[in-house]
């Protein structure tokens, strides 16, 4: 039975996005692993050009849903549409930013970032020019010839993000991309992510365990319940994007939303 959080509805402006075009739509998606129901009849819309966070306790199916959207897993039933077309496999309209960086250790930064373009047959000079742009955009200019083992965890994650951006996919799928970095780096990444959402005109689907992070970076938060996973509540924080980072984190409404989400999820924490 879904848990409804009416108190959050009172604290958060509920936007009408019925007229907003959706980049990704999940319809009645279920996923079983043997007798285990990971997802059950999940339906969810991801508005184009916005960042939607998938938030919930461990084991609630966040990464499973992300992989189904990416075409890396097939649903047991239901369907995913990206740009109005059904998803059956990975495609150039989607790109992943993985939790564990997934870099090629034998390749330098520019080769790692340009790898997706190389697979598409883009000429070397063109793909390196594109890679250099996104390397600079994520703050790694000057490290083009460095290798992954020479970089910090935060820098390696920036390489992964630059690689995803370089292929110019419409949808970026981000599986806890900041979980392996320290808190200071994580906060800087969150600020950088907000700039990307503003400037890149892409749709971001972001998996996180952090309530604070979800409220800070998201246009839309889908709260998922433990398996079989289903959507408990859709929350749309508003009014924060015009504030600087420190102001947002001290904002009473921001803190109230964080507290109320925690209160609703607390009983599901193992």
Residue pairs with C-beta under 8 A, 6 or more apart in sequence:
2 225
2 230
2 231
2 232
3 225
3 232
3 233
3 264
4 232
4 233
5 223
5 232
5 233
5 260
5 261
5 264
7 260
8 233
8 235
8 257
8 260
8 261
8 264
11 253
11 256
11 257
11 260
12 235
12 236
12 237
12 238
12 257
13 236
13 238
13 239
14 236
15 236
15 238
17 45
17 47
17 220
17 236
20 47
20 48
20 50
21 47
21 48
22 45
22 46
22 47
22 48
23 46
23 47
23 48
23 49
23 82
23 83
23 170
23 171
23 203
24 45
24 46
24 69
24 80
24 81
24 82
24 171
24 203
24 205
25 44
25 45
25 46
25 80
25 81
26 42
26 43
26 44
26 45
26 65
26 68
26 69
26 78
26 79
26 80
27 43
27 78
27 79
27 80
27 81
28 41
28 42
28 43
28 77
28 78
28 79
29 39
29 41
29 42
29 43
29 65
29 68
29 75
29 77
29 78
29 79
29 80
30 37
30 39
30 40
30 41
30 42
30 75
30 76
30 77
30 78
30 228
31 37
31 38
31 39
31 61
31 64
31 68
31 73
31 75
31 76
32 38
32 76
36 227
37 227
37 228
38 61
38 64
38 227
38 228
38 229
39 61
39 64
39 65
39 68
39 75
39 227
39 228
39 229
39 230
40 228
40 229
40 230
41 78
41 230
42 61
42 65
42 78
42 229
42 230
42 231
43 231
44 65
44 222
44 231
44 234
46 52
46 171
46 203
46 205
46 220
47 203
47 219
47 220
48 203
49 201
49 202
49 203
50 197
50 203
50 204
50 219
50 220
51 193
51 197
51 203
51 204
51 205
51 206
51 217
51 218
51 219
51 220
52 203
52 204
52 205
52 206
52 218
52 219
52 220
52 221
52 222
53 206
53 207
53 208
53 213
53 214
53 217
53 218
53 220
53 221
53 222
54 62
54 65
54 66
54 205
54 206
54 207
54 208
54 222
54 224
55 62
55 208
55 209
55 211
55 214
55 221
55 222
55 223
55 224
55 261
56 62
56 223
56 224
56 225
56 226
56 229
56 232
56 265
56 268
57 209
57 226
57 265
57 268
57 269
57 270
58 209
58 270
59 226
59 227
60 224
60 225
60 226
60 227
60 229
60 268
61 224
61 227
61 228
61 229
62 207
62 224
62 229
63 175
63 176
63 207
64 73
64 229
65 224
65 229
66 173
66 175
66 205
66 207
67 73
68 74
68 75
68 80
68 87
69 80
69 82
69 87
69 94
69 171
69 173
69 205
70 90
70 94
70 96
70 173
71 87
71 88
71 89
71 90
71 91
71 94
72 90
74 88
79 86
79 87
80 86
80 87
81 87
82 91
82 93
82 94
82 170
82 171
83 93
83 170
92 120
92 167
92 169
93 169
93 170
93 171
94 169
94 170
94 171
94 172
94 173
95 116
95 163
95 164
95 165
95 167
95 169
95 171
95 172
95 173
96 102
96 164
96 172
96 173
96 174
96 175
97 157
97 160
97 161
97 164
97 172
97 173
97 174
97 175
97 177
98 160
98 175
98 177
99 175
99 176
99 177
99 179
99 180
100 180
101 148
101 153
101 156
101 157
101 159
101 160
101 180
102 160
103 112
103 148
103 156
103 159
103 160
104 111
104 112
104 115
104 148
105 147
105 148
105 149
106 147
107 115
107 147
108 144
108 145
108 146
108 147
109 135
109 140
109 143
109 144
109 145
109 146
109 147
109 148
109 151
109 159
110 128
110 131
110 132
110 135
110 144
110 145
111 118
112 148
112 159
112 163
113 131
113 134
113 135
113 159
113 162
113 163
113 166
114 122
114 127
114 128
114 130
114 131
114 163
114 166
115 163
116 163
116 166
116 167
117 126
117 127
117 130
117 131
117 166
117 167
118 124
118 127
120 167
122 130
127 166
130 166
131 144
131 162
131 166
132 141
132 144
133 166
134 162
134 163
134 165
134 166
135 141
135 143
135 144
135 159
135 162
137 162
137 165
137 196
138 158
138 159
138 161
138 162
138 165
138 192
139 158
139 192
140 155
140 158
140 159
140 162
143 151
143 155
148 156
148 159
151 159
153 180
153 181
153 185
154 181
154 182
154 185
154 188
154 189
157 177
157 178
157 180
157 181
157 189
160 177
161 177
164 172
165 172
165 196
165 200
169 202
170 202
170 203
171 202
171 203
171 204
171 205
172 202
172 203
172 204
172 205
173 205
174 204
174 205
174 206
174 207
175 207
176 207
176 208
176 209
177 189
177 206
178 185
178 186
178 189
178 190
178 208
178 213
179 209
181 189
186 213
187 245
190 213
190 216
190 217
190 245
191 245
193 204
193 206
193 217
194 217
194 241
196 202
196 204
197 204
197 217
197 219
198 241
206 214
206 217
206 218
208 214
211 258
211 261
211 262
211 265
212 249
212 258
214 221
214 261
215 221
215 237
215 254
215 257
215 258
215 261
216 240
216 245
216 248
216 249
216 254
218 237
219 236
219 237
220 234
220 235
220 236
221 234
221 235
221 236
221 237
221 261
222 231
222 233
222 234
223 231
223 232
223 233
223 234
223 235
223 261
223 264
223 265
224 230
224 231
224 232
225 231
225 232
225 268
226 268
232 264
233 264
235 257
235 261
237 254
237 257
239 253
240 248
240 251
240 254
243 251
248 254
